[in-house]
Amino acid sequence: DYWECVVRHYTLTVYHPVGTCKMGPSTDPEAVVDPQLRVYGVFARVSETRSCLGKFVDCILFAR
């Protein structure tokens, strides 16, 4: 019972959950944003999540 309680209440992730979105032309059905980070199919929105960075960076990104 003790270890079950520990696992249920005192475990956490060491890493931030991450994901990516594909950058590409609007003709690409898998592309989510254009090179200016405008999201396809959403009016007047910009990808502020930085999920389309070219490579992983060793820092924590904060939205403004």
CYANA upper distance limits for C-alpha pairs under 8 A (distance plus 0.5 A):
  1 ASP  CA      5 CYS  CA      6.70
  2 TYR  CA      6 VAL  CA      6.82
  3 TRP  CA      7 VAL  CA      6.62
  4 GLU  CA      8 ARG  CA      6.62
  5 CYS  CA      9 HIS  CA      6.50
  5 CYS  CA     10 TYR  CA      8.39
  6 VAL  CA     10 TYR  CA      5.72
  6 VAL  CA     11 THR  CA      7.70
  7 VAL  CA     11 THR  CA      6.13
 18 VAL  CA     51 SER  CA      8.27
 19 GLY  CA     51 SER  CA      6.74
 20 THR  CA     51 SER  CA      5.25
 20 THR  CA     52 CYS  CA      6.15
 20 THR  CA     53 LEU  CA      8.45
 21 CYS  CA     31 ALA  CA      7.79
 21 CYS  CA     32 VAL  CA      6.46
 21 CYS  CA     33 VAL  CA      7.96
 21 CYS  CA     51 SER  CA      6.39
 21 CYS  CA     52 CYS  CA      5.78
 22 LYS  CA     30 GLU  CA      7.21
 22 LYS  CA     31 ALA  CA      5.26
 22 LYS  CA     32 VAL  CA      5.95
 22 LYS  CA     33 VAL  CA      7.17
 22 LYS  CA     52 CYS  CA      6.94
 23 MET  CA     31 ALA  CA      5.74
 23 MET  CA     32 VAL  CA      6.43
 23 MET  CA     33 VAL  CA      5.39
 23 MET  CA     34 ASP  CA      6.03
 23 MET  CA     35 PRO  CA      7.00
 23 MET  CA     37 LEU  CA      8.32
 23 MET  CA     52 CYS  CA      7.14
 24 GLY  CA     28 ASP  CA      6.94
 24 GLY  CA     31 ALA  CA      5.52
 24 GLY  CA     32 VAL  CA      7.76
 24 GLY  CA     33 VAL  CA      6.94
 24 GLY  CA     34 ASP  CA      6.00
 24 GLY  CA     35 PRO  CA      7.48
 25 PRO  CA     31 ALA  CA      7.24
 25 PRO  CA     33 VAL  CA      8.47
 25 PRO  CA     34 ASP  CA      6.62
 26 SER  CA     31 ALA  CA      7.35
 26 SER  CA     34 ASP  CA      7.68
 26 SER  CA     40 TYR  CA      7.59
 31 ALA  CA     40 TYR  CA      8.50
 32 VAL  CA     39 VAL  CA      6.38
 32 VAL  CA     40 TYR  CA      6.25
 33 VAL  CA     37 LEU  CA      5.70
 33 VAL  CA     38 ARG  CA      5.76
 33 VAL  CA     39 VAL  CA      4.96
 33 VAL  CA     40 TYR  CA      6.20
 33 VAL  CA     47 SER  CA      7.96
 34 ASP  CA     38 ARG  CA      5.98
 34 ASP  CA     39 VAL  CA      7.29
 34 ASP  CA     40 TYR  CA      7.89
 37 LEU  CA     46 VAL  CA      6.13
 37 LEU  CA     47 SER  CA      5.94
 38 ARG  CA     44 ALA  CA      8.30
 38 ARG  CA     45 ARG  CA      6.66
 38 ARG  CA     46 VAL  CA      5.12
 38 ARG  CA     47 SER  CA      6.73
 39 VAL  CA     45 ARG  CA      6.61
 39 VAL  CA     46 VAL  CA      6.33
 39 VAL  CA     47 SER  CA      6.70
 47 SER  CA     51 SER  CA      8.27
 48 GLU  CA     63 ALA  CA      7.26
 49 THR  CA     63 ALA  CA      7.66
